[in-house]
Amino acid sequence: MDAIIIAWNALTQGWAIPACVFGVVWGIFGGAMPGISPSIAMALLLPFTYGMDPVAAIVMLAAVYVGAEYGGSIPAILIRTPGTNSAAATTIDGYEMSRQGKAGLALGISLACGTIGGLFGLAMLILMTEPLARVALAFTPPAYFSLGVLGLSVIAGLSGGSLVKGLIAGILGFMVATVGTDPVSGVPRFIFGEADLLGGIRPILAMIGLFAVSEMLVQISEPDWVKAKERSLRLEFPDWTLWKRLIPSQLIGGTIGLFEGLTPGGGGTIAAFLSYNEAKRWSKHPEEFGKGSPEGVAAPECANNVVTGSALIPLLSLGIPGSNSAAILLGGLLIHGLAPGPMLFERAPDVVYGLYGGLLVANALMFVIGLIILPPCLWLVNRPKPYLIAFILALVFAGVFSVQQSIFDIGLVLGFGVAGYLMKRLDMPFLPMVLGVVLGPMVESNYRRSLVLSDGDYFVFLQDPISLGLLIAAAGLLAYSIRRERRAGRTEPSA
């Protein structure tokens, strides 16, 4: 009951509700624009959260996440172009339904199943986060160091399909995190005589450059996406007979979405495709998949919306973001001086419970706004791509400059954008680099603190049982990734 009162006060005593409404609308529009993923839509608003109340800022970013996951299904169904990566699985049967004149039904299934999935993910977030955070209260500095190592090894091993590229990206991020003033001795390092680097490179600048600017550079070099036909569409929801048929697909999507959200590096895309495959496997009508099956829309849409809640569980309890969008939300917390982890529940309960309440409101708003926002989304998809790219880049630069009125920050964002563009061309994952930037200070500070407490004895990381267990888990995951990559390398030539 206390948690409900805290959440109610957090949402009603400030601008959290209007921020949530704006976040959902912006997220749906962002998701409906091909190439603008949930993480990019969140990153575009990140600089504008500096002057906001912490609760309103975090709720707005989370609402963007919720709205974008649904918005990505709109162009996927109408023009066979997924607005987000996780909507790619929806394209398979959603577009076939559209070709059969059932676009309104496909959009209705996407909205209804997405809302149910989002509410299920929120329920799991509420039930699982605080107990996991209580376990983390027993962590010592060596354990926090090992936790950071585990986070980096998991993301590097599970992102992008290449262990080497993932590790390289993670090391690059860790190198970026060392720029600035040494946290122990106070000596400047790697600033190359540039006073603006004394405070280090803020994670927000790396995130905006890597996610938003790099994608705009890619879009500039790509052909325009297909235009939607100007037509009036009305959402149509499934009747009771069809709804009973969709229940098993939603159960499959909810289960897989929960486990993929908990797995760092999993995310909505993997959850959507796994759910699609399993729904086809267990369906009574597998022959309809690929030809306009409603189950082929329900399962992936439920799964990727469950991830919006379940991906935040390791973030809030352990401080490890398991997806790009969770990493952006971590950046929002750090902007307001909030370190995710077990102490967040003690120091800022209004932010945690306000986030829970905000996600509930966001999922309800997604359903309501989804009923009326389809025509504006169609108009937006049909705008010339150069206009949209120019608008987004202007928004990026205005937001970055508004934080500290620094031209140097704009240069850093552009630099990270170019680096991100090159990483995309080399097929290197972003998430390990972002995690290196974000987790680097935690890993380094706890490493140095542990050695100070142990008088330089490196066995301190093995003497702590939690630290030892986390290091063993990190080594096991690394070994599994190496084995998987070698097996894939042997399979590829024979294929």
Secondary structure, 3 states (H helix, E strand, C coil): CHHHHHHHHHHHCCCHHHHHHHHHHHHHHHHHCCCCCHHHHHHHHHHHHCCCCHHHHHHHHHHHHHHHHHHCHHHHHHHCCCCCHHHHHHHHHHHHHHHCCCHHHHHHHHHHHHHHHHHHHHHHHHHHHHHHHHHHCCCCHHHHHHHHHHHHHHHHHHCCCCHHHHHHHHHHHHHHHCCEECCCCCCEECCCCCHHHCCCCCHHHHHHHHHHHHHHHHHHHCCCCCCCCCCCCCCCCCCHHHHHHHHHHHHHHHHHHHHHHHCCCCHHHHHHHHHHHHHHHHCCCHHHCCCCCCHHHHHHHHHHHHHHHHCHHHHHHHCCCCCHHHHHHHHHHHHCCCCCCCCHHHHCHHHHHHHHHHHHHHHHHHHHHHHHCHHHHHHHHCCCHHHHHHHHHHHHHHHHHHHHCCHHHHHHHHHHHHHHHHHHHCCCCCHHHHHHHHHHHHHHHHHHHHHHHCCCCCCHHHHCHHHHHHHHHHHHHHHHHHHHHHHHHHHHHHC
